[in-house]
Amino acid sequence: MSGERTYNVKAIIGFCFSLIALFIPIFGVPIGIGGITLTRIAIAEIDQSHQQGIGLAKTGFFLGVAAVIVHTGLLIAGLMSIWTL
């Protein structure tokens, strides 16, 4: 392969996991954590091998963090509403 650059597959999968985590209310936190983990691994691999996909990996990381924060907040709000009954 003469100078061919490929996308990092873990970056793409981590981005998809993080994006899906925003829209799935019950399993948003574990899927978001999985997306964060995959994107952190992808960023380390991209730095070593100079592959493409650093933008997808960073965006997936921030989406995963946002998903975990949003769903944790919703979980806390739901638990607080149950306790006030």
C-alpha positions as CSV (number, residue, x, y, z in Angstrom):
1,M,0.0,0.0,0.0
2,S,1.8,3.1,-1.2
3,G,0.7,6.0,0.9
4,E,-2.9,4.8,1.2
5,R,-4.6,6.2,4.4
6,T,-7.6,4.4,5.9
7,Y,-10.2,5.4,8.4
8,N,-10.0,3.9,11.9
9,V,-12.9,1.5,12.3
10,K,-13.0,2.0,16.1
11,A,-13.5,5.7,15.6
12,I,-16.5,5.1,13.3
13,I,-18.0,2.5,15.7
14,G,-17.4,4.7,18.7
15,F,-19.1,7.6,17.0
16,C,-22.1,5.5,16.1
17,F,-22.4,4.1,19.7
18,S,-22.2,7.7,21.1
19,L,-24.8,8.9,18.6
20,I,-27.1,6.0,19.4
21,A,-26.7,6.6,23.1
22,L,-28.3,10.0,22.9
23,F,-31.5,8.5,21.5
24,I,-31.9,5.3,23.6
25,P,-33.3,6.3,27.0
26,I,-32.9,3.1,29.0
27,F,-29.5,2.0,27.8
28,G,-28.0,5.4,27.1
29,V,-25.4,5.4,29.9
30,P,-23.7,2.0,29.2
31,I,-23.8,2.5,25.4
32,G,-22.3,6.0,25.9
33,I,-19.6,4.7,28.1
34,G,-18.8,2.1,25.5
35,G,-18.6,4.8,22.9
36,I,-16.3,6.9,25.1
37,T,-14.0,3.9,25.6
38,L,-13.9,3.0,21.9
39,T,-13.1,6.6,20.9
40,R,-10.3,6.9,23.4
41,I,-8.8,3.7,22.0
42,A,-9.2,5.0,18.5
43,I,-7.6,8.4,19.3
44,A,-4.5,6.5,20.7
45,E,-4.3,4.3,17.6
46,I,-4.8,7.3,15.2
47,D,-1.9,9.1,16.9
48,Q,0.4,6.1,16.4
49,S,-0.6,5.1,12.9
50,H,-1.6,8.4,11.3
51,Q,-4.9,7.1,10.0
52,Q,-7.9,9.3,9.2
53,G,-10.8,9.7,11.5
54,I,-9.6,11.9,14.3
55,G,-12.6,14.2,13.8
56,L,-15.0,11.3,14.1
57,A,-13.2,10.0,17.2
58,K,-13.3,13.4,19.0
59,T,-16.9,14.0,18.0
60,G,-17.8,10.6,19.3
61,F,-16.1,11.2,22.5
62,F,-18.0,14.5,23.1
63,L,-21.3,12.9,22.1
64,G,-20.7,10.0,24.5
65,V,-19.9,12.4,27.4
66,A,-23.0,14.4,26.6
67,A,-25.1,11.2,26.4
68,V,-23.9,10.0,29.8
69,I,-24.5,13.4,31.4
70,V,-28.0,13.8,29.9
71,H,-29.1,10.3,30.8
72,T,-27.7,10.4,34.3
73,G,-29.6,13.7,34.8
74,L,-32.8,12.0,33.6
75,L,-32.2,9.1,35.8
76,I,-31.7,11.3,38.8
77,A,-34.8,13.3,38.0
78,G,-36.8,10.2,37.6
79,L,-35.6,8.8,40.9
80,M,-36.4,12.1,42.6
81,S,-39.9,12.1,41.2
82,I,-40.5,8.6,42.5
83,W,-39.4,9.6,46.0
84,T,-41.7,12.6,46.2
85,L,-44.8,10.4,45.7
